[in-house]
Amino acid sequence: MFAKKNRFSFRESLPKNVFHSHSFTVRFGKNEEGLRVGVVVSKKVDKRAVVRNKIKRRLIEIVQEKLKTNEPFSLVFYIKKQELSSENLENEITGVLNKIKA
């Protein structure tokens, strides 16, 4: 789990840049404070909170492995309704993060 300072606060304005993927949409932007990540999984994805929280935890774990906490990015992930397997999700996130870094 990310430290509180690395969680995205939705009281701030959302990042302007948008990247669409098969399983999710990510809004991203640069900031001065370090890595900030937010994940949104709506009830349309799954009605059960247990499943939605599991998706959030899995996504945050993958982002933690791929990015350092001192990198100056704000990332907000919006998960789509498609069924997500862990290896597909990891490959998609890796590809998107590489494009964002470049």
N, C-alpha and C positions, 0 to 999 in steps of 0.2 A: 504494500500500500504506500502511496506517496505521502510525504509529509504535508502538513497543512499548507505550507508556503508554496508547494508545487501543485496544488489543486487549483483549477480554474474557477474564479468567482463569476457567476453569471450576472452579478450586479454591474460588472464592467461592460464596456461595449464589446461586441463579438468581433473576432478577427474578420477582415474583409475578404481575404483570398479563400476560394472554395475549390476543392478537388473532389470529384465524384468517382467512386469505385463501385464494383459490383455489390459488395456487402455493406458499404458504409459511405457516408459523405464526411469529409473533414474540412473544417474551417481552420485556417492557420494564419499566423502573422508573427512578426518579430516583436520582442519586448526587451527590456533592460534587466528584468528581475531574475531571469533564468527560466527553466522549463516549467510550463503550467499546462496541465492536461485536464480536460473535462470529457465525460462520456454520457451520452443521452441514449437511453434505450426505452422506447415508448411501449405502451401496452399493446400496440398493434403487433409488435414482434412476438410477445408472449404475455399472456395474462398473469402468469405466476411470477411473483416478485423474486422467488428463489432463482429462477432461470435468468431473469433480467440481471440480477446481481452477479450471477456466475459469469455472464457475458462481460460485464463491466470489469470484474476482477481479472479475467483472462486477457482482455484488451490492455488493461493497465500494466499487467505483468510483461506483456510483449513489448510495450513501449519502453518500460524501464530497462529491459535488456538491450534495446536498440539505441536508446539515446541517453546521454549523461544529463544529470539534473542541472548542470550549469549552462547548458545550451540555451540560447535566447529565443525560444519559441513559445507561442501560445497555440495549443491544439485543442479543438473541440470536435469529438467524433459523434456523429449521428448514425446509429446502427439501423440498417434496413431490414425488411422482413425476411429476406432469403435465409435459408438454413445455413448456419455457419459451422464448419468443421475447424478444428484447431489448426491443422496444417495449412488449410486454405487461407484462414484469417491471418496467420503469421506471415505467409508469403505476400498477401496483399498489403499488409501494414509495412512490411520491409520495403516493398516497391514504392509505396506512396512516400514513406519517409526519405528514401533516397532521392526522389524527385523534388521533395520540398527542400532538402538540404542544398541541392544544386542551384 
